[in-house]
């Protein structure tokens, strides 16, 4: 079985627009229940639970069971692989902007 790269798991998980919207709702709440996430979402509770399972597997959310309810909160460290991957390309953009700044100064001194 092939091992999944953490950044691949995060990207694949957040590629789904419904899951991404769900993650944003969790991020904007300190803690939120499955029932609250289902309300007004237009998605069944079963589908919400499946999306949350994917988010949890990718390390993006954590759960806390309390009686019959399960509450979810964002795990900021879950985005670390994506941030690390993006920071690698930040060097590329900083160099490009520096070159652009130099070019603009040469054109209009």
C-alpha positions in Angstrom: 0.0 0.0 0.0 1.3 3.4 -1.0 1.9 5.9 1.8 0.1 9.3 1.4 2.1 12.4 1.7 0.6 14.7 4.4 0.3 17.7 2.0 -1.5 15.5 -0.6 -3.9 14.4 2.1 -4.7 18.0 3.1 -5.0 19.2 -0.5 -7.2 16.2 -1.5 -9.4 16.8 1.6 -9.9 20.5 1.0 -10.4 20.1 -2.8 -14.0 19.2 -2.2 -16.0 22.4 -2.0 -18.6 21.0 0.4 -15.8 19.8 2.7 -13.9 23.1 2.4 -17.1 25.0 3.4 -17.6 22.7 6.3 -14.0 23.2 7.4 -14.5 26.9 7.3 -17.6 26.7 9.5 -15.6 24.6 12.0 -12.7 27.1 11.9 -15.1 30.0 12.6 -16.5 28.3 15.7 -14.7 27.5 18.9 -16.4 24.1 18.9 -19.4 23.0 16.9 -21.7 19.9 16.9 -22.6 17.8 13.9 -26.2 18.8 14.4 -25.3 22.5 14.2 -23.2 21.9 11.1 -26.1 20.1 9.4 -28.6 22.9 10.0 -28.9 25.1 6.9 -26.2 23.3 5.0 -28.4 21.5 2.6 -26.5 18.3 3.2 -27.6 15.3 5.2 -26.2 14.6 8.6 -24.7 11.3 7.3 -22.9 13.3 4.6 -21.7 15.8 7.1 -20.3 13.0 9.3 -18.5 11.5 6.3 -16.9 14.8 5.4 -15.9 15.3 9.1 -14.3 11.9 9.0 -12.2 12.9 6.1 -11.2 16.2 7.7 -10.3 14.3 10.9 -8.2 11.7 9.0 -6.3 14.6 7.3 -5.6 16.1 10.8 -7.6 19.2 10.1 -10.2 18.7 12.9 -10.4 17.0 16.3 -13.5 15.7 17.9 -14.8 15.6 21.5 -17.7 13.3 22.3 -20.1 14.4 25.0 -23.0 12.1 25.6 -24.9 11.6 22.3 -23.2 14.6 20.7 -19.9 15.0 19.1 -18.2 18.4 18.9 -15.6 19.4 16.4 -12.8 22.0 16.6 -10.2 23.0 14.1 -6.7 21.7 14.4 -4.4 24.5 13.2 -1.4 22.2 13.1 -3.2 20.2 10.5 -2.6 22.9 7.9 1.2 22.8 8.6 2.0 20.5 5.7 0.2 22.9 3.3 1.9 26.0 4.8 5.3 24.3 4.5 4.7 23.4 0.9 3.5 26.9 0.1 6.4 28.6 1.8 8.7 26.7 -0.5 7.1 28.6 -3.4 7.1 31.9 -1.5 10.8 32.2 -2.3 9.9 32.0 -6.0 7.4 34.8 -5.7 9.7 37.0 -3.6 12.4 36.7 -6.3 9.9 37.5 -9.0 8.6 40.6 -7.2 12.1 41.8 -6.5 12.9 41.4 -10.2 9.7 43.3 -11.1 10.6 46.1 -8.7 14.0 46.4 -10.3 12.6 46.4 -13.8 10.0 49.1 -12.9 12.8 51.3 -11.4 14.8 50.9 -14.6 11.8 51.8 -16.8 10.7 54.8 -14.7 13.7 56.1 -12.6 
